[in-house]
Amino acid sequence: PSRMAQTNAALEALSADLWQPALPLVAGKRRLIIVPAGPLYPVPFSALREEGKALTELYAIAQSTSATAWLLSRRSLSGGKGAM
């Protein structure tokens, strides 16, 4: 198989293992903040698939190194007035 076919197969497998179980949690959402932990940090979440489409085609995705870092960046952007 070609390198592209191998990459697509790997993304499909990751999607099945990591993303499909989360679908009930994100139903109806269009914006996602992903904070991976440990071995999940290098996973290319934006490239995972849902219904044959990359997640970036379905959601606005932000990824952060920690929930605290994400909250602090949101507060900084909003002038210190809260998380959103």
Salt bridges, closest charged atoms under 4 A:
GLU12 OE2 - ARG49 NE 3.98
